[in-house]
Amino acid sequence: MKKSLEIICGTLAGLALLAIMLLTFLDVSGRKLLSQSITGSLELTELLMVVVIFGALPLVSLKGEHVVFDSLDAVLPAWFQRLQRALVDIVCAALLMGLAYLMWNTGAEFAVTGETTAQLKITKAPFIQGMGLLCGLTALVHLLKVFWQSDEESAEGGTL
Amino acid sequence: MTEALLGFLAIFVLALMRMPLAFSMGLVGIVGIGLTRGWMPALASTAQVVHETGFAYTLSVIPLFILMGNFVARAGLAHELFHAAYTFIGHRRGGLAHATIAACAGFGAICGSSIATAATMSKVAYPSMKKIGYSDALSTGVIAAGGTLGIMIPPSTIMVIYGIITETHIGKLFAAGVIPGILTAILMMVAVVIMTSRDPEHAPPGEKFTWSQRWAALRGIWGVLLLVFVVLGGIYGGFFTATEGAGMGAMGAFLFALARKALSKEVLLQVLIESARTTAMLFTLLIAATIFANFVNYTSLPFELKDWITGLGLSPIMIVGAMMLIYVLLGTVMEELTMVLLTIPLFFPIVVQLGFDPVWFGVLIVMVIQIGLISPPVGMNLFVLNTLLPKVGLGTIFRGVWPLVLVLVITLGILLAFPGLSLWLPSMME
């Protein structure tokens, strides 16, 4: 189950990122060299960004890659840490569930007004509801982590 | 004002309980807005922040630079950089340490991450230093500290983030980092000269190369130079926006990795997924920090803090100096990105009010992050090296790095005293 989550979400987010790269490259080189840009490349990038961010979110939670302050770990007993992690995961799950509900409803409002992107007229609602679904999936990951032995905890994010 | 202070307190308590910082900030922000302005506005503004941060073209600059850095790390360009530096200065006392710093600076010009630079260099430079008998403390200290050049020398992920949250021109921030980055590298080398003159047996000289070998090695770094020229030259010359430059850079690095057969299908997918995960992690923080900043900005804290500080009668530069002191101290125990995201809503308006250039303040912020990344006990670069080189203990790394922490603190002082070092290059733009 972990594996399939990694494959599905990872491929989705990874390919979206690859697409952003290719799109930016083609759009920029087309515009600068041939004075020919790709119609709607900006809004495609925006939609793809949503896929990258929210597609990869369940994996960040699965692998415990969110930034945490873990300096107290050294002094806390193991049973307390297990309890603490379980509680934290439950709170995170609740928060994400709320966010999922909020974004799903926001998406539904967009569906009613039928708002689309400016140039390509792509309906935005499914993307916003997709954010909600993936937040929900991330909430599920946190809930499952209460029961899963965490074997791949790593506190380092590679941003800085 | 009390509400906001309680908010900060709540974040620290939650963080101490091991709640991820993004979730702590987000939760406190939503609850804070809910209690002070009502729950409907809280939910509406949360939905808006998530929506706007998700659908933002300009923010695609973040994953693209992350992707570029990850491709560059795979492409093996660091080997050529280190080799070129080695052929020129490796035969001197401490030469490999100097070569490592120079290679870090060069790598920093194509990679925007301190951790990635340190991690890559630990694979490239550490084995060479180990082989000719460098002490572990010196070699890991130099790699950890040299790695931080990755975020000062453009491109730089943290400068992009600072630029986004403060609406400062990213191209100018990049230009502003060049001279401070080179200055830092030079001062680190001076420190290595002093350290190795005290105990030369820790840093024996390496092999000596002929001039023809040196030129051959220099020709090997054309790939790096081309990437730097296209991406940074393009952004500095106004030919690209930062986002466009990031896209070109990622594509260029992708092509290099491809040409060097460093990318199988599996590796490519792995790089893409890794970059996407880092992006998601970062955006969770960005979204949460924006929600929390919205809450803080609804309260009277920013105003009152501004009034209080300007009422102290301190000179503007002393105020910024005090902020830097707070950052350096906080940075020893806090995760640096969170530290910046939490404090910018409070500090940035004051700095602007005092009449300082946001670009200059951005450079100072990057410098305090550099210091925080290598200052014990909690320095991410040190932990990364400890993970990658498990045979070297954390204590040894601490011992090797502290003189270089001192160097960065001195550099911070210099940058504080001479804003021109940061602001001259950006002033030439346009």
Interface residues (C-beta under 8 A of the other chain):
Chain A: E6 G10 T11 A13 G14 L15 A16 L17 L18 I20 M21 L22 L23 T24 F25 D27 V28 S29 K32 L42 E43 T45 E46 L47 L48 M49 V50 V52 I53 F54 G55 A56 L57 L59 V60 K63 E65 H66 V67 V68 F69 D70 S71 L72 D73 Q84 R85 L87 V88 V91 C92 L95 L99 L102 M103 T106 K124 F127 I128 M131 A155 E156 G157 G158 T159 L160
Chain B: A15 L16 M17 R18 M19 P20 L21 A22 F23 G26 L27 L43 T46 A47 V50 H51 G54 F55 A56 Y57 L59 S60 P63 L64 I66 L67 S113 S114 I115 A116 I151 T157 I158 F239 F240 T243 E244 A246 G247 M248 A250 M251 F254 L269 L272 I273 E274 S275 A276 R277 T278 T279 A280 M281 L282 F283 T284 L285 V333 M334 E335 E336 L337 T338 I369 L373 P377 V378 M380 F383 V384 T387
